[in-house]
Amino acid sequence: MSVYTELPLDEQNEDEQIITFGDDILSSFYYGNYSQGIQELIDYEVQPEELAEYLSDKAEECGMSESELYNGHFTSKLWVSIGRSYDTETKK
């Protein structure tokens, strides 16, 4: 599944700007549900690198830096943690 693919209409939340699978995953991480975010990456067959690229593209589309989106939540340290957790979970 692509992070750019739109969610089914009944799962979209325009108020929260959750329109695509990428938005859904990013939102899980941002709102503190780290394990759910990792599971969504696995369930949607999305690599952490793809999600990071999606965040970068979204920032560019909005004319912002990546650190301005999600109040700077997605730091390089978090991306490393996401990658490690993803690798650990997919090797089980």
C-alpha positions in Angstrom: 0.0 0.0 0.0 1.3 3.5 -0.8 1.4 6.2 1.9 -0.1 8.5 -0.8 -3.2 6.3 -1.2 -6.4 7.9 0.2 -8.1 6.1 3.1 -11.7 5.0 2.5 -14.0 7.9 3.0 -15.4 6.6 6.2 -11.9 6.5 7.7 -10.8 10.0 6.6 -10.9 12.9 9.1 -10.7 16.3 7.3 -10.6 18.2 10.6 -7.4 16.4 11.6 -6.1 16.4 8.0 -6.0 12.5 8.0 -6.7 11.8 4.3 -4.1 9.2 3.3 -2.6 6.1 4.8 0.6 8.2 5.4 -1.4 10.8 7.4 -3.0 8.0 9.4 0.4 6.5 10.3 2.0 9.8 11.1 -1.0 10.7 13.3 -0.6 7.5 15.3 3.0 8.4 16.1 2.3 12.0 16.8 -0.5 11.3 19.2 1.6 9.0 21.2 0.5 5.6 20.0 4.0 4.4 18.9 3.2 0.7 18.9 0.1 1.3 16.8 2.2 3.3 14.3 4.7 0.5 14.0 1.8 -2.0 13.5 0.3 0.2 10.8 3.6 0.3 9.0 3.6 -3.4 9.0 -0.1 -3.9 8.1 0.0 -1.4 5.3 3.3 -2.8 4.1 5.1 0.6 4.3 8.8 1.0 5.0 9.8 3.6 7.5 11.9 5.3 4.7 8.7 5.7 2.6 6.9 7.3 5.5 9.9 9.7 6.1 9.8 10.6 2.4 6.0 11.2 2.6 6.6 13.6 5.5 9.2 15.5 3.5 6.9 15.7 0.5 4.0 16.9 2.7 6.2 19.6 4.2 7.3 20.8 0.8 3.7 20.8 -0.4 2.8 23.0 2.5 5.8 25.3 2.1 7.2 24.3 5.4 10.2 22.5 6.8 9.7 19.0 8.1 10.4 20.3 11.7 7.4 22.7 11.4 5.0 19.8 10.7 3.7 18.0 13.8 5.4 20.5 16.0 8.8 19.1 15.3 7.8 15.7 16.7 9.6 13.7 13.9 13.2 14.1 14.9 16.1 12.1 13.5 16.2 10.2 16.8 12.6 9.2 16.4 13.1 8.0 12.9 16.0 5.8 14.0 13.8 4.4 16.7 11.0 3.8 14.3 13.4 2.0 11.9 14.8 -0.2 14.6 11.3 -1.1 16.0 10.1 -1.9 12.5 13.0 -4.2 11.8 12.6 -5.9 15.2 8.9 -6.5 14.6 9.2 -7.7 11.0 11.8 -10.3 12.0 9.6 -11.9 14.6 
